[in-house]
Amino acid sequence: MGPLPHQVLLYVGEAPLRMEHEFRGRDLWFQYRLVDIRTLDGERLLESAEVGDNVIAILARLRDARQDVHRIVERIAGMARAQRETALRQVFILAG
């Protein structure tokens, strides 16, 4: 048998993370690592060539969120129309 997979639950929410690190049922038991997206380094996502990664960076920890969101929107502005509309919808959803 090869290496076993590691289970990670990525929490994306406004409220503080209060979930359990396991799920127990009658004949079932799962353990997983809990990660709040706000604890992740958004700078690494900003470095990605994928705009989707850049957009997700908005939810993570950024040094200067205002400037970084501006950079993301500038990058989106240079995309083809259909891609631009999709990416902007994603930014608007995250902006609430």
N, CA, C and O atoms as a printed pandas DataFrame, in Angstrom:
     atom_number atom_name residue_name chain_id  residue_number  x_coord  y_coord  z_coord
0              1         N          MET        A               1    0.840   -1.166    0.000
1              2        CA          MET        A               1    0.000    0.000    0.000
2              3         C          MET        A               1    0.888    1.234    0.000
3              4         O          MET        A               1    1.875    1.293    0.734
4              5         N          GLY        A               2    0.542    2.217   -0.820
5              6        CA          GLY        A               2    1.300    3.450   -0.914
6              7         C          GLY        A               2    0.947    4.416    0.202
7              8         O          GLY        A               2    0.221    4.072    1.134
8              9         N          PRO        A               3    1.461    5.610    0.095
9             10        CA          PRO        A               3    1.172    6.601    1.137
10            11         C          PRO        A               3   -0.316    6.955    1.165
11            12         O          PRO        A               3   -0.982    6.994    0.130
12            13         N          LEU        A               4   -0.810    7.206    2.352
13            14        CA          LEU        A               4   -2.214    7.561    2.514
14            15         C          LEU        A               4   -2.411    9.052    2.232
15            16         O          LEU        A               4   -1.504    9.852    2.465
16            17         N          PRO        A               5   -3.581    9.425    1.735
17            18        CA          PRO        A               5   -3.831   10.841    1.458
18            19         C          PRO        A               5   -4.006   11.624    2.759
19            20         O          PRO        A               5   -4.396   11.071    3.786
20            21         N          HIS        A               6   -3.712   12.906    2.693
21            22        CA          HIS        A               6   -3.952   13.818    3.801
22            23         C          HIS        A               6   -5.222   14.596    3.484
23            24         O          HIS        A               6   -5.360   15.148    2.393
24            25         N          GLN        A               7   -6.135   14.638    4.422
25            26        CA          GLN        A               7   -7.384   15.364    4.220
26            27         C          GLN        A               7   -7.263   16.743    4.853
27            28         O          GLN        A               7   -6.849   16.888    6.003
28            29         N          VAL        A               8   -7.636   17.752    4.068
29            30        CA          VAL        A               8   -7.601   19.130    4.541
30            31         C          VAL        A               8   -8.945   19.762    4.232
31            32         O          VAL        A               8   -9.455   19.651    3.117
32            33         N          LEU        A               9   -9.515   20.426    5.229
33            34        CA          LEU        A               9  -10.739   21.174    5.032
34            35         C          LEU        A               9  -10.349   22.649    5.015
35            36         O          LEU        A               9   -9.823   23.166    6.000
36            37         N          LEU        A              10  -10.606   23.322    3.902
37            38        CA          LEU        A              10  -10.297   24.742    3.764
38            39         C          LEU        A              10  -11.551   25.533    4.104
39            40         O          LEU        A              10  -12.556   25.461    3.396
40            41         N          TYR        A              11  -11.483   26.282    5.186
41            42        CA          TYR        A              11  -12.633   27.058    5.648
42            43         C          TYR        A              11  -12.626   28.430    4.990
43            44         O          TYR        A              11  -11.635   29.158    5.046
44            45         N          VAL        A              12  -13.752   28.770    4.365
45            46        CA          VAL        A              12  -13.950   30.081    3.759
46            47         C          VAL        A              12  -15.257   30.614    4.328
47            48         O          VAL        A              12  -16.336   30.174    3.931
48            49         N          GLY        A              13  -15.166   31.542    5.237
49            50        CA          GLY        A              13  -16.362   32.091    5.865
50            51         C          GLY        A              13  -16.025   33.349    6.640
51            52         O          GLY        A              13  -14.866   33.606    6.964
52            53         N          GLU        A              14  -17.056   34.131    6.931
53            54        CA          GLU        A              14  -16.847   35.365    7.681
54            55         C          GLU        A              14  -16.671   35.102    9.172
55            56         O          GLU        A              14  -15.826   35.722    9.817
56            57         N          ALA        A              15  -17.454   34.199    9.713
57            58        CA          ALA        A              15  -17.377   33.909   11.145
58            59         C          ALA        A              15  -16.059   33.210   11.466
59            60         O          ALA        A              15  -15.472   32.554   10.605
60            61         N          PRO        A              16  -15.597   33.353   12.709
61            62        CA          PRO        A              16  -14.378   32.632   13.107
62            63         C          PRO        A              16  -14.560   31.121   12.941
63            64         O          PRO        A              16  -15.661   30.597   13.112
64            65         N          LEU        A              17  -13.499   30.450   12.616
65            66        CA          LEU        A              17  -13.503   29.002   12.438
66            67         C          LEU        A              17  -13.765   28.328   13.787
67            68         O          LEU        A              17  -12.992   28.486   14.732
68            69         N          ARG        A              18  -14.859   27.579   13.859
69            70        CA          ARG        A              18  -15.210   26.872   15.096
70            71         C          ARG        A              18  -15.566   25.413   14.821
71            72         O          ARG        A              18  -16.137   24.745   15.683
72            73         N          MET        A              19  -15.247   24.931   13.671
73            74        CA          MET        A              19  -15.608   23.571   13.293
74            75         C          MET        A              19  -14.706   22.558   14.008
75            76         O          MET        A              19  -13.605   22.885   14.453
76            77         N          GLU        A              20  -15.190   21.355   14.102
77            78        CA          GLU        A              20  -14.404   20.254   14.662
78            79         C          GLU        A              20  -13.427   19.738   13.610
79            80         O          GLU        A              20  -13.674   19.874   12.412
80            81         N          HIS        A              21  -12.340   19.158   14.047
81            82        CA          HIS        A              21  -11.342   18.608   13.135
82            83         C          HIS        A              21  -11.615   17.146   12.784
83            84         O          HIS        A              21  -10.762   16.453   12.229
84            85         N          GLU        A              22  -12.824   16.694   13.120
85            86        CA          GLU        A              22  -13.183   15.328   12.797
86            87         C          GLU        A              22  -14.687   15.215   12.604
87            88         O          GLU        A              22  -15.459   16.068   13.041
88            89         N          PHE        A              23  -15.075   14.147   11.944
89            90        CA          PHE        A              23  -16.477   13.825   11.739
90            91         C          PHE        A              23  -16.660   12.383   12.182
91            92         O          PHE        A              23  -16.000   11.476   11.674
92            93         N          ARG        A              24  -17.551   12.185   13.122
93            94        CA          ARG        A              24  -17.796   10.833   13.624
94            95         C          ARG        A              24  -19.245   10.453   13.377
95            96         O          ARG        A              24  -20.174   11.194   13.698
96            97         N          GLY        A              25  -19.402    9.292   12.807
97            98        CA          GLY        A              25  -20.721    8.716   12.599
98            99         C          GLY        A              25  -20.769    7.356   13.271
99           100         O          GLY        A              25  -19.827    6.952   13.953
100          101         N          ARG        A              26  -21.857    6.668   13.076
101          102        CA          ARG        A              26  -22.035    5.367   13.723
102          103         C          ARG        A              26  -20.919    4.385   13.357
103          104         O          ARG        A              26  -20.319    3.769   14.238
104          105         N          ASP        A              27  -20.645    4.241   12.076
105          106        CA          ASP        A              27  -19.595    3.321   11.614
106          107         C          ASP        A              27  -18.561    4.046   10.758
107          108         O          ASP        A              27  -17.943    3.452    9.875
108          109         N          LEU        A              28  -18.385    5.323   11.028
109          110        CA          LEU        A              28  -17.534    6.149   10.178
110          111         C          LEU        A              28  -16.784    7.152   11.029
111          112         O          LEU        A              28  -17.344    7.712   11.972
112          113         N          TRP        A              29  -15.506    7.385   10.702
113          114        CA          TRP        A              29  -14.729    8.379   11.429
114          115         C          TRP        A              29  -13.700    8.984   10.490
115          116         O          TRP        A              29  -12.855    8.278    9.938
116          117         N          PHE        A              30  -13.778   10.296   10.315
117          118        CA          PHE        A              30  -12.819   11.020    9.485
118          119         C          PHE        A              30  -12.134   12.073   10.339
119          120         O          PHE        A              30  -12.780   12.760   11.130
120          121         N          GLN        A              31  -10.839   12.194   10.177
121          122        CA          GLN        A              31  -10.095   13.296   10.766
122          123         C          GLN        A              31   -9.473   14.085    9.627
123          124         O          GLN        A              31   -9.094   13.521    8.600
124          125         N          TYR        A              32   -9.371   15.382    9.815
125          126        CA          TYR        A              32   -8.799   16.232    8.778
126          127         C          TYR        A              32   -8.193   17.461    9.421
127          128         O          TYR        A              32   -8.545   17.858   10.532
128          129         N          ARG        A              33   -7.282   18.039    8.692
129          130        CA          ARG        A              33   -6.658   19.283    9.134
130          131         C          ARG        A              33   -7.567   20.436    8.734
131          132         O          ARG        A              33   -8.036   20.487    7.597
132          133         N          LEU        A              34   -7.818   21.347    9.638
133          134        CA          LEU        A              34   -8.625   22.526    9.352
134          135         C          LEU        A              34   -7.705   23.698    9.051
135          136         O          LEU        A              34   -6.758   23.963    9.792
136          137         N          VAL        A              35   -7.991   24.401    7.954
137          138        CA          VAL        A              35   -7.208   25.575    7.582
138          139         C          VAL        A              35   -8.173   26.701    7.252
139          140         O          VAL        A              35   -9.031   26.559    6.381
140          141         N          ASP        A              36   -8.031   27.808    7.943
141          142        CA          ASP        A              36   -8.814   29.007    7.648
142          143         C          ASP        A              36   -8.083   29.743    6.533
143          144         O          ASP        A              36   -6.896   30.042    6.666
144          145         N          ILE        A              37   -8.771   30.038    5.444
145          146        CA          ILE        A              37   -8.122   30.659    4.293
146          147         C          ILE        A              37   -7.450   31.978    4.664
147          148         O          ILE        A              37   -6.489   32.389    4.013
148          149         N          ARG        A              38   -7.947   32.639    5.699
149          150        CA          ARG        A              38   -7.354   33.915    6.127
150          151         C          ARG        A              38   -5.958   33.746    6.699
151          152         O          ARG        A              38   -5.233   34.728    6.855
152          153         N          THR        A              39   -5.568   32.514    7.017
153          154        CA          THR        A              39   -4.224   32.278    7.551
154          155         C          THR        A              39   -3.220   31.963    6.443
155          156         O          THR        A              39   -2.018   31.898    6.699
156          157         N          LEU        A              40   -3.700   31.769    5.221
157          158        CA          LEU        A              40   -2.807   31.441    4.117
158          159         C          LEU        A              40   -2.167   32.701    3.540
159          160         O          LEU        A              40   -2.754   33.782    3.585
160          161         N          ASP        A              41   -0.975   32.553    3.006
161          162        CA          ASP        A              41   -0.245   33.667    2.408
162          163         C          ASP        A              41   -0.811   33.964    1.022
163          164         O          ASP        A              41   -0.557   33.224    0.072
164          165         N          GLY        A              42   -1.567   35.033    0.912
165          166        CA          GLY        A              42   -2.167   35.417   -0.360
166          167         C          GLY        A              42   -1.148   35.848   -1.397
167          168         O          GLY        A              42   -1.431   35.816   -2.594
168          169         N          GLU        A              43    0.032   36.248   -0.954
169          170        CA          GLU        A              43    1.068   36.700   -1.892
170          171         C          GLU        A              43    1.446   35.579   -2.864
171          172         O          GLU        A              43    1.704   35.839   -4.039
172          173         N          ARG        A              44    1.479   34.360   -2.388
173          174        CA          ARG        A              44    1.814   33.233   -3.273
174          175         C          ARG        A              44    0.753   33.061   -4.350
175          176         O          ARG        A              44    1.071   32.742   -5.496
176          177         N          LEU        A              45   -0.522   33.273   -3.979
177          178        CA          LEU        A              45   -1.602   33.175   -4.966
178          179         C          LEU        A              45   -1.526   34.327   -5.963
179          180         O          LEU        A              45   -1.876   34.153   -7.130
180          181         N          LEU        A              46   -1.080   35.488   -5.526
181          182        CA          LEU        A              46   -0.929   36.633   -6.428
182          183         C          LEU        A              46    0.173   36.400   -7.457
183          184         O          LEU        A              46    0.119   36.949   -8.558
184          185         N          GLU        A              47    1.156   35.599   -7.113
185          186        CA          GLU        A              47    2.265   35.307   -8.022
186          187         C          GLU        A              47    1.865   34.342   -9.132
187          188         O          GLU        A              47    2.572   34.224  -10.133
188          189         N          SER        A              48    0.757   33.662   -8.968
189          190        CA          SER        A              48    0.310   32.674   -9.948
190          191         C          SER        A              48   -0.055   33.339  -11.274
191          192         O          SER        A              48   -0.513   34.482  -11.306
192          193         N          ALA        A              49    0.153   32.615  -12.346
193          194        CA          ALA        A              49   -0.248   33.100  -13.676
194          195         C          ALA        A              49   -1.742   32.925  -13.908
195          196         O          ALA        A              49   -2.281   33.453  -14.881
196          197         N          GLU        A              50   -2.425   32.183  -13.018
197          198        CA          GLU        A              50   -3.856   31.936  -13.151
198          199         C          GLU        A              50   -4.647   33.032  -12.442
199          200         O          GLU        A              50   -4.462   33.252  -11.245
200          201         N          VAL        A              51   -5.516   33.714  -13.161
201          202        CA          VAL        A              51   -6.309   34.794  -12.570
202          203         C          VAL        A              51   -7.210   34.258  -11.461
203          204         O          VAL        A              51   -7.452   34.960  -10.479
204          205         N          GLY        A              52   -7.708   33.043  -11.594
205          206        CA          GLY        A              52   -8.532   32.455  -10.547
206          207         C          GLY        A              52   -7.790   32.377   -9.222
207          208         O          GLY        A              52   -8.374   32.623   -8.166
208          209         N          ASP        A              53   -6.510   32.038   -9.270
209          210        CA          ASP        A              53   -5.696   32.020   -8.057
210          211         C          ASP        A              53   -5.572   33.432   -7.489
211          212         O          ASP        A              53   -5.659   33.634   -6.278
212          213         N          ASN        A              54   -5.369   34.402   -8.375
213          214        CA          ASN        A              54   -5.257   35.798   -7.942
214          215         C          ASN        A              54   -6.527   36.247   -7.241
215          216         O          ASN        A              54   -6.464   36.922   -6.214
216          217         N          VAL        A              55   -7.681   35.877   -7.787
217          218        CA          VAL        A              55   -8.966   36.267   -7.197
218          219         C          VAL        A              55   -9.133   35.630   -5.819
219          220         O          VAL        A              55   -9.587   36.294   -4.888
220          221         N          ILE        A              56   -8.778   34.369   -5.676
221          222        CA          ILE        A              56   -8.883   33.692   -4.385
222          223         C          ILE        A              56   -7.968   34.332   -3.351
223          224         O          ILE        A              56   -8.249   34.277   -2.154
224          225         N          ALA        A              57   -6.880   34.936   -3.804
225          226        CA          ALA        A              57   -5.950   35.608   -2.889
226          227         C          ALA        A              57   -6.650   36.685   -2.069
227          228         O          ALA        A              57   -6.207   37.010   -0.968
228          229         N          ILE        A              58   -7.733   37.239   -2.593
229          230        CA          ILE        A              58   -8.485   38.273   -1.874
230          231         C          ILE        A              58   -8.962   37.750   -0.522
231          232         O          ILE        A              58   -9.066   38.515    0.438
232          233         N          LEU        A              59   -9.249   36.462   -0.442
233          234        CA          LEU        A              59   -9.731   35.865    0.795
234          235         C          LEU        A              59   -8.610   35.542    1.777
235          236         O          LEU        A              59   -8.858   35.359    2.968
236          237         N          ALA        A              60   -7.391   35.474    1.283
237          238        CA          ALA        A              60   -6.255   35.087    2.114
238          239         C          ALA        A              60   -5.616   36.327    2.754
239          240         O          ALA        A              60   -6.153   37.431    2.663
240          241         N          ARG        A              61   -4.497   36.131    3.382
241          242        CA          ARG        A              61   -3.777   37.209    4.060
242          243         C          ARG        A              61   -2.920   37.957    3.038
243          244         O          ARG        A              61   -2.081   37.363    2.362
244          245         N          LEU        A              62   -3.143   39.263    2.937
245          246        CA          LEU        A              62   -2.393   40.110    2.016
246          247         C          LEU        A              62   -1.744   41.254    2.787
247          248         O          LEU        A              62   -2.283   41.718    3.792
248          249         N          ARG        A              63   -0.591   41.705    2.316
249          250        CA          ARG        A              63    0.085   42.824    2.978
250          251         C          ARG        A              63   -0.675   44.128    2.764
251          252         O          ARG        A              63   -0.848   44.913    3.697
252          253         N          ASP        A              64   -1.126   44.355    1.534
253          254        CA          ASP        A              64   -1.849   45.583    1.202
254          255         C          ASP        A              64   -3.037   45.203    0.325
255          256         O          ASP        A              64   -2.947   45.244   -0.902
256          257         N          ALA        A              65   -4.144   44.836    0.954
257          258        CA          ALA        A              65   -5.303   44.305    0.229
258          259         C          ALA        A              65   -5.813   45.288   -0.817
259          260         O          ALA        A              65   -6.160   44.879   -1.925
260          261         N          ARG        A              66   -5.865   46.566   -0.489
261          262        CA          ARG        A              66   -6.384   47.558   -1.439
262          263         C          ARG        A              66   -5.533   47.588   -2.713
263          264         O          ARG        A              66   -6.068   47.547   -3.821
264          265         N          GLN        A              67   -4.238   47.658   -2.556
265          266        CA          GLN        A              67   -3.326   47.682   -3.703
266          267         C          GLN        A              67   -3.380   46.363   -4.475
267          268         O          GLN        A              67   -3.368   46.362   -5.706
268          269         N          ASP        A              68   -3.439   45.254   -3.762
269          270        CA          ASP        A              68   -3.451   43.954   -4.422
270          271         C          ASP        A              68   -4.738   43.730   -5.214
271          272         O          ASP        A              68   -4.696   43.175   -6.312
272          273         N          VAL        A              69   -5.879   44.155   -4.672
273          274        CA          VAL        A              69   -7.137   44.042   -5.415
274          275         C          VAL        A              69   -7.067   44.907   -6.669
275          276         O          VAL        A              69   -7.553   44.511   -7.728
276          277         N          HIS        A              70   -6.471   46.075   -6.551
277          278        CA          HIS        A              70   -6.302   46.949   -7.722
278          279         C          HIS        A              70   -5.469   46.236   -8.796
279          280         O          HIS        A              70   -5.811   46.283   -9.978
280          281         N          ARG        A              71   -4.385   45.580   -8.389
281          282        CA          ARG        A              71   -3.546   44.826   -9.335
282          283         C          ARG        A              71   -4.339   43.711  -10.006
283          284         O          ARG        A              71   -4.197   43.481  -11.206
284          285         N          ILE        A              72   -5.170   43.021   -9.235
285          286        CA          ILE        A              72   -5.974   41.925   -9.784
286          287         C          ILE        A              72   -6.956   42.466  -10.818
287          288         O          ILE        A              72   -7.094   41.895  -11.900
288          289         N          VAL        A              73   -7.635   43.560  -10.492
289          290        CA          VAL        A              73   -8.610   44.145  -11.415
290          291         C          VAL        A              73   -7.917   44.636  -12.684
291          292         O          VAL        A              73   -8.472   44.502  -13.775
292          293         N          GLU        A              74   -6.730   45.195  -12.562
293          294        CA          GLU        A              74   -5.970   45.610  -13.756
294          295         C          GLU        A              74   -5.655   44.409  -14.634
295          296         O          GLU        A              74   -5.766   44.477  -15.858
296          297         N          ARG        A              75   -5.270   43.333  -14.016
297          298        CA          ARG        A              75   -4.959   42.118  -14.784
298          299         C          ARG        A              75   -6.213   41.600  -15.491
299          300         O          ARG        A              75   -6.156   41.194  -16.652
300          301         N          ILE        A              76   -7.339   41.616  -14.786
301          302        CA          ILE        A              76   -8.599   41.167  -15.375
302          303         C          ILE        A              76   -8.988   42.052  -16.549
303          304         O          ILE        A              76   -9.521   41.565  -17.546
304          305         N          ALA        A              77   -8.727   43.348  -16.437
305          306        CA          ALA        A              77   -9.095   44.292  -17.499
306          307         C          ALA        A              77   -8.417   43.954  -18.828
307          308         O          ALA        A              77   -8.939   44.285  -19.892
308          309         N          GLY        A              78   -7.272   43.305  -18.769
309          310        CA          GLY        A              78   -6.552   42.943  -19.983
310          311         C          GLY        A              78   -6.972   41.620  -20.600
311          312         O          GLY        A              78   -6.387   41.187  -21.593
312          313         N          MET        A              79   -7.963   40.980  -20.033
313          314        CA          MET        A              79   -8.398   39.674  -20.525
314          315         C          MET        A              79   -9.439   39.821  -21.632
315          316         O          MET        A              79  -10.023   40.889  -21.819
316          317         N          ALA        A              80   -9.657   38.734  -22.355
317          318        CA          ALA        A              80  -10.726   38.696  -23.356
318          319         C          ALA        A              80  -12.064   38.893  -22.647
319          320         O          ALA        A              80  -12.195   38.575  -21.465
320          321         N          ARG        A              81  -13.053   39.417  -23.365
321          322        CA          ARG        A              81  -14.321   39.827  -22.758
322          323         C          ARG        A              81  -14.996   38.735  -21.924
323          324         O          ARG        A              81  -15.365   38.975  -20.775
324          325         N          ALA        A              82  -15.156   37.554  -22.487
325          326        CA          ALA        A              82  -15.860   36.477  -21.764
326          327         C          ALA        A              82  -15.119   36.108  -20.479
327          328         O          ALA        A              82  -15.737   35.936  -19.428
328          329         N          GLN        A              83  -13.802   35.986  -20.566
329          330        CA          GLN        A              83  -13.002   35.660  -19.384
330          331         C          GLN        A              83  -13.063   36.798  -18.371
331          332         O          GLN        A              83  -13.143   36.568  -17.164
332          333         N          ARG        A              84  -13.026   38.020  -18.876
333          334        CA          ARG        A              84  -13.067   39.198  -18.015
334          335         C          ARG        A              84  -14.366   39.233  -17.216
335          336         O          ARG        A              84  -14.353   39.489  -16.012
336          337         N          GLU        A              85  -15.484   38.977  -17.889
337          338        CA          GLU        A              85  -16.779   39.005  -17.205
338          339         C          GLU        A              85  -16.857   37.949  -16.112
339          340         O          GLU        A              85  -17.369   38.212  -15.024
340          341         N          THR        A              86  -16.351   36.761  -16.400
341          342        CA          THR        A              86  -16.358   35.689  -15.402
342          343         C          THR        A              86  -15.501   36.072  -14.200
343          344         O          THR        A              86  -15.933   35.924  -13.057
344          345         N          ALA        A              87  -14.297   36.562  -14.452
345          346        CA          ALA        A              87  -13.386   36.930  -13.360
346          347         C          ALA        A              87  -13.956   38.084  -12.542
347          348         O          ALA        A              87  -13.842   38.086  -11.317
348          349         N          LEU        A              88  -14.564   39.060  -13.199
349          350        CA          LEU        A              88  -15.141   40.180  -12.460
350          351         C          LEU        A              88  -16.324   39.738  -11.607
351          352         O          LEU        A              88  -16.513   40.245  -10.501
352          353         N          ARG        A              89  -17.120   38.798  -12.110
353          354        CA          ARG        A              89  -18.217   38.256  -11.296
354          355         C          ARG        A              89  -17.679   37.612  -10.031
355          356         O          ARG        A              89  -18.255   37.752   -8.952
356          357         N          GLN        A              90  -16.556   36.897  -10.178
357          358        CA          GLN        A              90  -15.954   36.250   -9.020
358          359         C          GLN        A              90  -15.469   37.294   -7.995
359          360         O          GLN        A              90  -15.646   37.123   -6.789
360          361         N          VAL        A              91  -14.862   38.365   -8.497
361          362        CA          VAL        A              91  -14.398   39.426   -7.596
362          363         C          VAL        A              91  -15.596   40.067   -6.895
363          364         O          VAL        A              91  -15.536   40.329   -5.693
364          365         N          PHE        A              92  -16.668   40.320   -7.620
365          366        CA          PHE        A              92  -17.855   40.936   -7.022
366          367         C          PHE        A              92  -18.469   40.037   -5.949
367          368         O          PHE        A              92  -18.925   40.523   -4.914
368          369         N          ILE        A              93  -18.480   38.747   -6.194
369          370        CA          ILE        A              93  -19.012   37.801   -5.201
370          371         C          ILE        A              93  -18.179   37.879   -3.932
371          372         O          ILE        A              93  -18.722   37.927   -2.828
372          373         N          LEU        A              94  -16.865   37.890   -4.089
373          374        CA          LEU        A              94  -15.989   37.944   -2.914
374          375         C          LEU        A              94  -16.083   39.279   -2.200
375          376         O          LEU        A              94  -15.897   39.355   -0.985
376          377         N          ALA        A              95  -16.373   40.334   -2.953
377          378        CA          ALA        A              95  -16.481   41.665   -2.361
378          379         C          ALA        A              95  -17.794   41.822   -1.589
379          380         O          ALA        A              95  -17.935   42.741   -0.782
380          381         N          GLY        A              96  -18.747   40.931   -1.836
381          382        CA          GLY        A              96  -20.014   40.995   -1.138
382          383         C          GLY        A              96  -20.901   42.090   -1.697
383          384         O          GLY        A              96  -22.019   42.283   -1.219
